[in-house]
Structures are given as structure tokens and as C-alpha cells.
Amino acid sequence: MTVKDNLAAVREKIRQSAVRTGRSEKDVELILVTKNVSPAAILEAYAAGERCFGENRVQELIDKMEKLPRDIHWHFIGHLQTNKVKFLISGVTLIHSIDSVRLVRALAGKAAEGKTRLPVLVQVNTSGEQTKFGVSPEGLPDVLRAVSGEESLDLKGLMTIGPYSDNTSVVRDAFRNLASLRGEWKDKGFPGLSVLSMGMSHDFEIAVEEGANMVRIGTAVFGERKVNRAA
Ligand SMILES: *Cc1c(COP(=O)(O)O)cnc(C)c1O
């Protein structure tokens, strides 16, 4: 299977999942996750018309931004350390992984030096798994307030990584949880919360059924990676 074939298959599954719940594939933005993927493979996806790509390491993102076409929209999806934020300000379309007030402050300080507001998502740990990054649902309001209080940041929505479980109802519950948190906090004073970034290669169909409007997919398009799993 080529990247192009895989892409077509993934896009068709997104379409079917969206249609099952009365939506359209146009409501779901596909972010192709390119960690450990060669520029050649990325360019195959680019040639097939894809323009949204995501990286979870700051250095890898910067390297690829320099090498690849300028009209690519780059998303940062990985865990972000405060000492790395300065590299991420220019040219990144969306940061998916804000998970602490401390990170908000660090990012806002750097973003304020630029001219445009930096679009961000707050990452929520919906599964309670210890190994996952993301703020707990209880801690979410504090982070939302912190982001909203920063003139240089633009709050766009929420992101989660689903639990690694074969039990689809556990996975579905996590996505449903994120969707309901989005609805709840949108009503409670954060109208900018529109993006729901959830769903990866093994669970994106469930995520789309539960309302995802952004999915982050690597393996299903580019094949298995040797290292660098989800942070
Ligand atoms: C790696 C990664 C993905 C994509 O995972 P696949 O299983 O390869 O589709 C999505 N989101 C995040 C945060 C990741 O780190």
C-alpha cells in the first residue's frame, strides 16, 4: 500500500464515521502525524493534496518546516517543555498540547513578542492514565481561565489522547467526556472552544462518531514507526 492508497482509505473511513452521525467529512480536519516520517513520504501526502501535518518534537518540527513546502500548516501535538516554547511561536498553525498554567504563562510571554495571536488547544487527560500528559478535568477551568487571560493566545478548543485499550466502550467514554467538557465550558464563558482534537490511527472512527472535528493520524497513513510513540 502506498501513502496515497492509505490516505484514500483513511479519508473514506472518516467520511463514513461522519455520515453515521449526521455530519460530513468536511467537518473533520485530518492532521497527518509525521514524527519519524521521511520528507519523501510526507511529500507523497503533499502531492495527494494534504496540507496539515503534525509533529510532537520541537526540533523535528523546525527541521521539517525548513525543508518542506511553505504552504504546509504545521501543528504541534507533543508535550511542550517551557524552555522550548520560544522556538514554536512563528509559523505554527495550532498548538494542541497546553496542559498547565505554567506553560500558558511561558508561551504567552513569548507569543506577545509576535504580531499575531497564537492559536492553542488545551490537552485534557480523559482516561486518568498516569503516563499521559494533559490537565485533569478538575484542573481544566484554571487552565482555560489562564489562556483566556492572555492577549497573545487564542483559545480554540480541547485535545485528548484516547486510552490504549481494546475495550471500545472505554475509548468511547473518554472521547464522549472530552466532547461534554467542551460543551460545558463553552457555555460557561469560553465561547472560543470549537475544536475537538481527538482520534488517532487505532481509534479515529470512534472519535469522529463522538464529535471529533480534528483527527491526528500517523501510522494508518505512513506505516509503523520504529520509535517515538505518542508522548
Ligand atoms: C503519534 C501521535 C499521534 C498519531 O498516532 P498514530 O497512532 O500513529 O496515528 C496522534 N497524536 C499524538 C499526540 C501523537 O503523539
The ligand as a Gaussian input file, in Angstrom:
#p B3LYP/6-31G(d) Opt

LIG

0 1
 C        1.890000       9.946000      17.426000
 C        0.714000      10.744000      17.771000
 C       -0.471000      10.642000      17.041000
 C       -0.643000       9.688000      15.866000
 O       -0.573000       8.365000      16.286000
 P       -0.817000       7.157000      15.264000
 O       -1.195000       6.040000      16.155000
 O        0.455000       6.926000      14.552000
 O       -1.906000       7.561000      14.352000
 C       -1.536000      11.437000      17.400000
 N       -1.454000      12.302000      18.441000
 C       -0.335000      12.427000      19.171000
 C       -0.318000      13.388000      20.296000
 C        0.777000      11.656000      18.862000
 O        1.888000      11.790000      19.600000

